[in-house]
Amino acid sequence: MALVLCTGSDPVVMKTRQLLLEQAGHTVIVASTDSQVEKACKSHQFDLAIIDQNVSPAVKQRFFLLLRKHCASTRILELNRPFNDRTLEKADAWLVMPSETPEQLLELVTALAQKEPTAAPSDEQLTD
């Protein structure tokens, strides 16, 4: 199964997501600040990072850049609220939350975790 980094700001949502993913067999680390994301990336090689729908677009962008800098090959899943546009056009996948069922999130996490690691993007690709 996958090693997943879950980022977000709502502790209840993060704990619920962590329990859901762990029940499906994934290992989950939670980070809610820039320094926690950076520290987690320096300590682990994640298969997938999930950026929560409850953080602002600016925070999503910061988390994305930190992940690309410190966890370059980690795939990134951006979660969005209904009727909100994607913030991270260079993420690997997107899912509107709340989804119809928790299984949608689990299926997407499993699919992304099974993909071959992607090549690390250059600094130029990150700023395009």
KOLRO-360803 format. One record per residue: residue in one letter; y, x, z of N, C-alpha, C, CB in turn. Coordinates in steps of 0.02 Angstrom, whole numbers, plus 50000, padded with zeros to 5 digits. Glycine has a CB too. Layout:
# residues N
AYXZYXZYXZYXZ/...
This chain:
# residues 128
M499405004150000500005000050000500625004350000500004995350060/A501215001350001501845004849991502185006750056502305000649950/L502575012050052503045013850105503725011050082503075021650118/V503995006350121504585002550101505155003750150504424995050096/L505745005050123506355005450163506724998850154506795011550142/C506834995350208507224989050206507914990350235506864983350246/T508424988950195509114989850219509434982950225509514994350171/G509874982350274510214975950284510614976150348509724970250285/S510944970450361511384970150419511174965050471512084968750396/D510754960250453510554954950499509884956750531510504948050462/P509884958350597509274960550629508704955550626509414962150701/V508854949150629508324944050627508004943850558508614937150644/V508404944050505508144944050437507744950350425508724943550386/M507994955950448507654962350438506974962450474508084968250462/K506954959950535506314959850573505824955150540506434957650647/T506054949350517505614944550483505324947650419505994938050466/R505754950850380505534954150318505034959750334506134956950279/Q505174963650386504724968950406504044966250424505024972950465/L504024960950465503384958050485502994955250425503494952450536/L503344952050380503034949150320502714954750278503554945350278/L503094960050266502834965550225502264969350260503404970450208/E502324970150326501794973650363501144969450364502024975150434/Q501204962850369500614958650366500264959250299500794951350380/A500634960950247500344961750180500074968850170500864960150127/G500134973050222499844979750219500334985350204499334979750169/H500964983850196501464989050182501704992150247502054986050143/T501954998250243502275001550299503025000950288502055009150306/V503394998850340504104997250331504525001150381504224989650339/I505065003950356505585007150397506215003250384505675014950380/V506595001750437507204997750431507805002250443507204991850482/A508315001450402508945005150410509525000450397508975011250361/S510045000850440510604996250432511274999850423510644991650490/T511275006450427511895010250418511775015850367512135013250485/D512325018550342512285024050294511895029850324512995026350274/S512045031650385511705037350416510965036050426512035039150483/Q510775029850442510065028250449509705028650382509985021250479/V510025026350328509735026750262509625034150243510185023250209/E510135038150253510095045250236509545048750277510775048750247/K509525047350341509015050450385508315048350364509145048550459/A508225041950349507565039450329507345042850264507585031750320/C507805043550217507635046750153507455054050161508225046150104/K507765057250208507615064350220506945065250256508175067650260/S506715059950289506095060350327505485057550291506175056750392/H505585053450240505035049950207505135049850131504985042750233/Q504585049050097504605048050024504415040750011504125053049985/F504905036450002504795029349996504575027549925505425025450013/D504145022449922503945019649857504485014749833503265016049863/L504795011349881505255005949865505775005249920504884999349855/A506385003749900506925002049947507174995149929507505007349946/I507254991049980507514984249970508214983949999507044978850005/I508694981949958509384981049981509504973649990509904984249931/D509654971750051509694964850073510264960950041509754964450147/Q510174954450036510674950050007511264948750054510354943449989/N511204950450117511724948850166512244954250176511404947350232/V512194959750139512704964950144513204964150086512394971950144/S513794966550097514324965850047514164970049985515004967850076/P514484968449929514384972549869514564979849881514814969749812/A515074981249920515264988149934514714991849972515924988449974/V514414988550020513864991550058513254992450013513684987250120/K513114987549971512564988249923512654994449880512494981949879/Q513264995449856513405001249814513315007749852514125000849787/R513545007949915513465014049956512725015449967513825013350023/F512345010349987511625011349997511285013749933511295004750022/F511465010749877511175012649813511305020049799511465008349756/L511925022249807512095029249793511735033949842512845030349798/L511685032049905511315036149953510585036649935511385033350024/L510295031149915509595031049895509485035449833509355023949881/R509915034949784509835038949724509935046349738510325036649670/K510365047849787510495054849804509925057849845511155055449843/H509685054149895509205056949943508485054649932509405055150012/C508375049349895507705046749880507685045249805507545040249923/A507805050249765507935049349694507395045449657508015055949662/S506765046349673506235043049635506045036149663505625047449632/T506355034249718506205027749749506455022149706506515027349819/R506035017149694506255011249657506685006849703505645007249629/I507175003549675507644999549715507614992249693508365002349707/L507524987949743507514980649733508134977849766506864977449763/E508564974749727509154971549754509014964149764509774972549707/L509134961749825509074954649839509774951549834508754953349910/N509804945549807510444942149797510404935049825510634941949723/R510974932549844511014925549864511044921249801511644924249910/P510834914949807510884910449749511624910049726510614903349766/F511714909949662512374909249631512804915549636512744903549661/N512534921149662512894927449662512634931849607512834930949731/D513084935249575512884939949522512574946249553513484941849479/R512204949649512511934956149532512504960949544511434958949479/T512424965049595512914970249609512684976849579513024970949685/L512034978049581511754984549562511414984049495511254986949616/E511794984949442511514984349375510984989549360512064984849323/K510984995049397510485000349385509915000249435510825007149388/A509854994749472509264993949515508644993049471509344987749564/D508064993649500507444993049462507224985749456506894997049495/A507434981549503507244974449501507714970449545506504973449524/W507714963849535508154959349572507754953149591508784957449531/L507944950149647507634943849669508154939849706507014945249713/V508214933449689508664928949724508314926749789508854922749680/M508674927449844508404925449909508844919949938508354931449958/P508594915049972507884914449985507514912349921507744909350041/S506954915749911506544913949854506154907649870506054919749835/E505824904849820505444898749831504924899549886505114896449766/T504594905249885504074906549935504094913949953503364904549909/P503864915850013503834922850031503374926849984503584923650102/E502904923449952502444926849907502804930049849501914922049881/Q503364927149827503744930049772503984937149790504354925649753/L504234937949850504454944549872503854949249877504814944049940/L503314946949906502724951149913502434953249846502184947449953/E502414948749799502154950449732502594955549698502104944149689/L503244954849704503704959549672503664966349705504424956849675/V503624966549771503564972949807502924976449786503564971849884/T502374972849783501734975749762501764978449691501174970649769/A502064974549646502124976649576502544982949569502414971049534/L503104983149604503544989049601503214995149632504204987549635/A502834994149685502504999749719501955002749676502214997449785/Q501674998849631501125001249589501365004849527500674995549569/K502005004349511502285007749453502305015249465502985005049435/E502265018949411502335026249417503045027749440502185029749349/P503135033049479503815034849500504265036149440503805041049545/T504885034249447505365035349393505675042249401505905029749393/A505935044749346506285051149349506935050149386506405054049277/A507135055249423507765054849459508345054649410507835060849508/P508805049949418509375049649372509865055349386509735042849379/S510215057449335510725062649344511335059549376510895065949276/D511775063749402512405061249431512805057449379512815067049460/E512775059649317513135056449263512875049249251513075060549198/Q512215048349255511925041749245512115037049301511165042349241/L512215039649362512395035449418513095032649413512325039249483/T513535036249380514235034049377514405030449313514675039949384/D513945029749266514075026149203514255018949216513475026549157/
